[in-house]
Amino acid sequence: MPKLDELLVAIAALVESGQSNQMSLTVVTGGAVITGRLAPEAMWRKRVSEVLTDSADLGEFSTLFDTPARKDGPPTYLHFHVARILQGTVGIPETGGMYRVAIEDVSAWTMGDFSYSDH
């Protein structure tokens, strides 16, 4: 098992403890660049559940996200909302999405989120 970045784990733990969704972060994982704001897992799960509940085709999956977040040990995932995958000069999706990234899969990161421009 790879050694986790202690600073990134501490940032994730602080987001979890403060129940804040204001920390902006950009990560590289599996060759993708994801940029957005971190959210506590419970808040992230609630929002994903709401989106799925509103879907005619995916509503049955919403209950999977209603289960409480695991509380034992340090965080092992980053939960992004209002996030985009950066691809060239475009952010996908343009309005931002919900992403869950394993901390052990992050190969690089920086504070803040990156903007993109079509110009």
TITI-214541 format. One record per residue: x, y, z of N, C-alpha, C in turn; residue in one letter; residue number from 1. Coordinates in steps of 0.001 Angstrom, whole numbers. Atoms other than C-alpha are relative to their C-alpha. Layout:
REM TITI-214541
{{X; Y; Z}; {X; Y; Z}; {X; Y; Z}; a; NUM}
...
***
This chain:
REM TITI-214541
{{845; -1174; 0}; {0; 0; 0}; {894; 1242; 0}; m; 1}
{{-828; -1208; 41}; {1460; 3386; -952}; {-205; 878; 1236}; p; 2}
{{92; -924; -1123}; {2196; 5940; 1743}; {-812; 1206; -446}; k; 3}
{{859; -1127; 342}; {-514; 8588; 1702}; {682; 1323; 309}; l; 4}
{{-508; -1353; -215}; {384; 12266; 1445}; {-643; 534; 1285}; d; 5}
{{515; -397; -1314}; {27; 13335; 5091}; {-667; 1374; -31}; e; 6}
{{583; -1338; 83}; {-689; 16963; 4192}; {-1360; -47; -681}; l; 7}
{{1285; 129; 687}; {-3460; 16005; 1772}; {-1032; -682; 902}; l; 8}
{{898; 662; -961}; {-4967; 13671; 4391}; {-446; 1007; 1061}; v; 9}
{{342; -1010; -1018}; {-4839; 16533; 6937}; {-1004; 1010; -561}; a; 10}
{{965; -926; 628}; {-6645; 18863; 4497}; {-1367; -661; -64}; i; 11}
{{1274; 722; 84}; {-9328; 16228; 3905}; {-634; -139; 1380}; a; 12}
{{522; 133; -1365}; {-9687; 15676; 7668}; {-569; 1323; 506}; a; 13}
{{487; -1316; -422}; {-10083; 19411; 8271}; {-1327; 334; -681}; l; 14}
{{1275; -203; 707}; {-12796; 19623; 5609}; {-1090; -838; 668}; v; 15}
{{980; 880; -651}; {-14545; 16651; 7241}; {-419; 537; 1369}; e; 16}
{{313; -440; -1367}; {-14333; 18092; 10764}; {-751; 1324; 19}; s; 17}
{{644; -1306; 22}; {-15459; 21585; 9804}; {-1298; 39; -757}; g; 18}
{{1212; 57; 809}; {-18300; 20473; 7568}; {-70; 1193; -954}; q; 19}
{{-111; -1131; 915}; {-17114; 23156; 5135}; {131; -488; -1430}; s; 20}
{{-150; 339; 1410}; {-17341; 23129; 1373}; {665; 1147; -756}; n; 21}
{{-641; -1163; 606}; {-15153; 26156; 674}; {1444; -229; -417}; q; 22}
{{-1391; 264; 352}; {-11718; 24521; 227}; {98; -390; -1466}; m; 23}
{{-212; 297; 1414}; {-10728; 24661; -3437}; {1303; -768; -165}; s; 24}
{{-1157; 860; 192}; {-8294; 22034; -4657}; {15; -485; -1445}; l; 25}
{{-174; 601; 1319}; {-6906; 20762; -7951}; {922; -1194; 163}; t; 26}
{{-796; 1218; -115}; {-5588; 17201; -8223}; {245; -607; -1371}; v; 27}
{{-267; 828; 1170}; {-3986; 14999; -10846}; {-160; -1437; 474}; v; 28}
{{240; 1387; -360}; {-5248; 11439; -10705}; {-260; -805; -1264}; t; 29}
{{170; 826; 1189}; {-4929; 8751; -13349}; {140; 783; -1297}; g; 30}
{{-197; -808; 1189}; {-3771; 11378; -15828}; {-1034; 1088; -206}; g; 31}
{{1041; -1028; 106}; {-6894; 13518; -15320}; {286; 1112; 1002}; a; 32}
{{-103; -1137; -903}; {-6854; 16987; -13795}; {-1417; 350; 431}; v; 33}
{{1317; -315; -559}; {-9845; 17577; -11499}; {161; 1210; 893}; i; 34}
{{-74; -1237; -771}; {-10472; 20996; -10034}; {-1377; 340; 535}; t; 35}
{{1282; -347; -604}; {-13190; 22132; -7664}; {118; 196; 1490}; g; 36}
{{26; -183; -1453}; {-14236; 22443; -4053}; {-226; -1328; 691}; r; 37}
{{190; 1194; -818}; {-13930; 19750; -1430}; {-1236; 162; 870}; l; 38}
{{1161; 14; -885}; {-16988; 18797; 573}; {162; -1152; 984}; a; 39}
{{21; 1147; -909}; {-17420; 16635; 3649}; {-774; -1144; -653}; p; 40}
{{637; 1153; 634}; {-18420; 13123; 2647}; {-1504; -31; 225}; e; 41}
{{1438; 42; -284}; {-21820; 13343; 4361}; {-768; 997; -875}; a; 42}
{{632; -1025; 836}; {-22666; 16553; 2485}; {-3; -449; -1463}; m; 43}
{{-131; 484; 1374}; {-21422; 15055; -795}; {-1017; -1111; -268}; w; 44}
{{956; 1104; 160}; {-23480; 11869; -290}; {-1440; 521; -75}; r; 45}
{{1360; -554; -12}; {-26602; 13909; 483}; {-331; 633; -1349}; k; 46}
{{242; -670; 1270}; {-26231; 15974; -2689}; {-123; -1005; -1143}; r; 47}
{{104; 1032; 1030}; {-25601; 12912; -4880}; {-1338; -712; 114}; v; 48}
{{1295; 649; -218}; {-28655; 11236; -3339}; {-1143; 856; -539}; s; 49}
{{1045; -909; 499}; {-30780; 14308; -4123}; {-62; -2; -1521}; e; 50}
{{-53; -1; 1467}; {-29631; 14346; -7749}; {-587; -1307; -544}; v; 51}
{{506; 1292; 456}; {-30349; 10634; -8149}; {-1493; -142; 253}; l; 52}
{{1427; 65; -319}; {-33740; 10913; -6444}; {-830; 725; -1050}; t; 53}
{{711; -793; 1003}; {-34741; 13533; -9005}; {43; -610; -1400}; d; 54}
{{-142; 631; 1305}; {-33790; 11242; -11898}; {-1027; -1109; -178}; s; 55}
{{992; 1038; 287}; {-36512; 9135; -13479}; {665; -1364; -200}; a; 56}
{{-677; 1260; 303}; {-33969; 6495; -14534}; {905; -510; 1108}; d; 57}
{{-1010; 393; -980}; {-31569; 6472; -11574}; {-452; 112; 1451}; l; 58}
{{515; -213; -1350}; {-33784; 7118; -8553}; {256; -1140; 964}; g; 59}
{{-192; 1157; -879}; {-33373; 3589; -7196}; {1396; -55; 626}; e; 60}
{{-1361; 0; -533}; {-29651; 4235; -6638}; {192; 1008; 1133}; f; 61}
{{-165; -1066; -996}; {-30242; 7196; -4334}; {165; -542; 1417}; s; 62}
{{-87; 536; -1361}; {-30629; 5017; -1233}; {1417; -464; 348}; t; 63}
{{-1385; 408; -261}; {-27037; 3780; -1638}; {805; 1130; 626}; l; 64}
{{-738; -1158; -492}; {-25855; 7307; -845}; {-588; 550; 1295}; f; 65}
{{615; -430; -1253}; {-28168; 7707; 2165}; {656; -629; 1218}; d; 66}
{{-669; 639; -1133}; {-26000; 5432; 4300}; {1040; 956; 577}; t; 67}
{{-964; -913; -632}; {-23816; 7293; 6812}; {1423; -241; -482}; p; 68}
{{-1411; 86; 375}; {-20224; 8030; 5925}; {778; -719; 1096}; a; 69}
{{-883; 698; -938}; {-17523; 5902; 7579}; {744; 1038; 842}; r; 70}
{{-631; -979; -883}; {-16079; 7716; 10600}; {1295; -478; 635}; k; 71}
{{-1209; 512; -663}; {-13206; 5464; 11713}; {1242; 277; -841}; d; 72}
{{-1267; -257; 675}; {-9673; 6511; 10824}; {-8; 1271; -830}; g; 73}
{{-118; -1214; 818}; {-8414; 9297; 8603}; {-748; -171; -1329}; p; 74}
{{695; 96; 1295}; {-10202; 10135; 5340}; {882; -700; -1035}; p; 75}
{{-722; 682; 1070}; {-9226; 7984; 2361}; {-440; 491; -1375}; t; 76}
{{514; -543; 1255}; {-11214; 9864; -298}; {-164; 1509; 107}; y; 77}
{{346; -1412; 136}; {-11599; 13434; -1477}; {-1347; 46; -690}; l; 78}
{{1338; -131; 578}; {-15169; 14451; -2260}; {-142; 1393; -582}; h; 79}
{{88; -1274; 711}; {-15426; 17186; -4875}; {-1429; 288; -399}; f; 80}
{{1249; -447; 609}; {-18481; 19174; -5780}; {314; 1290; -738}; h; 81}
{{-240; -1147; 882}; {-18810; 22009; -8297}; {1389; -182; -636}; v; 82}
{{-1323; 358; 513}; {-15833; 20253; -9901}; {-57; -263; -1500}; a; 83}
{{-107; 240; 1431}; {-14611; 19894; -13446}; {1252; -815; -285}; r; 84}
{{-1185; 640; 547}; {-12240; 17623; -15313}; {506; 959; -1064}; i; 85}
{{-560; -927; 976}; {-9911; 19918; -17248}; {542; -777; -1187}; l; 86}
{{-428; 632; 1249}; {-9397; 18895; -20852}; {331; 1110; -977}; q; 87}
{{-398; -1110; 865}; {-7405; 21395; -22867}; {-526; 1305; 559}; g; 88}
{{552; -1284; -440}; {-9254; 24692; -22648}; {-1428; -134; 494}; t; 89}
{{1395; 235; -374}; {-12538; 23101; -21564}; {-69; -695; 1353}; v; 90}
{{293; 694; -1248}; {-13903; 22089; -18157}; {-1244; -845; -195}; g; 91}
{{1117; 916; 203}; {-16204; 19049; -18183}; {-495; -485; 1356}; i; 92}
{{1031; -762; 706}; {-18990; 19399; -17192}; {174; 1494; 278}; p; 93}
{{-172; -1448; -117}; {-19171; 23136; -17664}; {-563; 546; 1315}; e; 94}
{{651; -476; -1224}; {-21484; 23565; -14650}; {585; -608; 1262}; t; 95}
{{-604; 641; -1170}; {-19439; 21329; -12356}; {-718; -1286; 355}; g; 96}
{{560; 1297; -340}; {-19961; 17786; -11168}; {433; -456; 1374}; g; 97}
{{-302; 607; -1291}; {-19571; 15492; -8186}; {994; -1138; -242}; m; 98}
{{-1030; 1014; 199}; {-16362; 13446; -8033}; {514; -493; 1338}; y; 99}
{{-604; 629; -1179}; {-14922; 11032; -5474}; {1335; -570; -462}; r; 100}
{{-1347; 383; 409}; {-11155; 10495; -5698}; {722; -613; 1190}; v; 101}
{{-792; 633; -1060}; {-9064; 8081; -3654}; {1274; 819; 215}; a; 102}
{{-1192; -781; -315}; {-6325; 10023; -1881}; {1251; -722; -471}; i; 103}
{{-1181; 749; 418}; {-3858; 7222; -2659}; {238; 73; -1506}; e; 104}
{{-143; -104; 1452}; {-4480; 7801; -6390}; {413; 1390; -471}; d; 105}
{{-392; -1362; 367}; {-3553; 11500; -6303}; {1519; 46; -169}; v; 106}
{{-1437; -60; 249}; {-151; 12000; -7925}; {561; 1412; 150}; s; 107}
{{-415; -1391; -193}; {-43; 15811; -7653}; {-1223; 811; 375}; a; 108}
{{1123; -846; -380}; {-2165; 18567; -6170}; {479; 1403; 298}; w; 109}
{{-296; -1379; -369}; {-2324; 22286; -5532}; {-1262; 622; 586}; t; 110}
{{1121; -717; -591}; {-4501; 24611; -3504}; {-654; 862; -1071}; m; 111}
{{738; -834; 939}; {-7180; 26471; -5429}; {-513; -800; -1177}; g; 112}
{{493; 670; 1203}; {-9145; 25588; -8509}; {415; 827; -1210}; d; 113}
{{-437; -646; 1239}; {-8119; 26370; -12048}; {-1210; 396; -824}; f; 114}
{{1031; -435; 941}; {-10280; 28354; -14385}; {415; -469; -1381}; s; 115}
{{-286; 332; 1379}; {-10519; 27542; -18035}; {-654; 1066; -867}; y; 116}
{{503; -1056; 874}; {-11220; 29747; -20989}; {-142; -537; -1411}; s; 117}
{{207; 368; 1396}; {-12620; 29260; -24460}; {650; 1007; -931}; d; 118}
{{-556; -1068; 817}; {-10744; 32346; -25657}; {1440; -248; -344}; h; 119}
***
